[in-house]
Amino acid sequence: MDWDDAVDDGLAVGDKYETNSNAFVNYQWSPIEKVHFGVQYGHFQVEKVNGDDGDASRVMFAAQYNF
């Protein structure tokens, strides 16, 4: 987001998000017939107009059996 015009107008935008980024990596496999596994890693980053920033990561797992 580009908050320069709002700052020029005197608005308080320091707590607004300027950039958001994320990336994901997925891996899926089927070790035997009818069974499927998956894992996903996600990384998230945020930067605010006032220079504050933050990040987070998560890992998710899935398993599926087809009858």
Secondary structure, 3 states (H helix, E strand, C coil): CCCHHHHHCCCCCCCCEEEEEEEEEEEEECCCCCEEEEEEEEEEEEEECCCCEEEEEEEEEEEEECC
